Amino acid sequence: MKLIVKKRKVPLAIRKLRALAYRLPPNHPKLPLIMNDLKKSEAGYKGECSIDFPLSFLEPKSYFIFHDLRLQDQSRFFQLDTLLISKKFALIIEVKNMAGSLYFDPHFNQLIRTIEGKETAFPDPIIQVSRHESQLTNWFLKNGFPSLPILSLIVISNPQTIIRTAPENHKLHYKVIHCDALPAKINQMEHSITEPSFSEKHLKKAVRVMNKHHIDADFSILERYNLTEKDLIQGVICENCKGNQLFRRHGTWL
């Protein structure tokens, strides 16, 4: 049985960015930055949604699925795009929606994207998922659960994206895959671990406690961009000509 414990929904950050963009005047100097951040956030969310279809092909073997799970490790929080948990293992899935060519540089621990001849460096997602593995391991221990193998995958959602690395980094394909390969990779993990680490009782309790301990990330969208309420368009805004406000007269909006 596959059970989605925490369903995916449009992140609060995206909803706040959309609301902020709608409330700023069209000529506001920070609107281009906000629209660019919104575009990147929506692309990331679209990439996360892309794994829903491959996950639907998993065999019914008691997987519990969490989307956008945010837990606390000591004084720090960590957020997982998707987490699968079973009696045998927990799998962290980090999704990257990136086009072009991706080069995983093992020497300087960075991800280099090349698109239309332009190179851009990003933090190494392998380091990120390794840190999340450690934090999730600590979370299980802190909450009194038996040791459970914690695995992770980096899933590239765009099927046309080219994945490259240095010749000596020949084990990269164990960690980085395209979206369509996800079901086969999970089945491979399932068969490689013969003995379960969790009992049925431990598994259900872990799912219950994780769901209870999830905390949504919240923040002030105005403070993030150093804005105040004075920057915003007040009142009810006309959908046809955004710069104008509506007013109420004789029971009608004008």
Summary of the structure (lengths in Angstrom):
residues: 254
radius of gyration: 21.8
end to end distance: 54.5
largest distance: 75.2
contacts: 689
relative contact order: 0.17
helix: 36%
strand: 28%
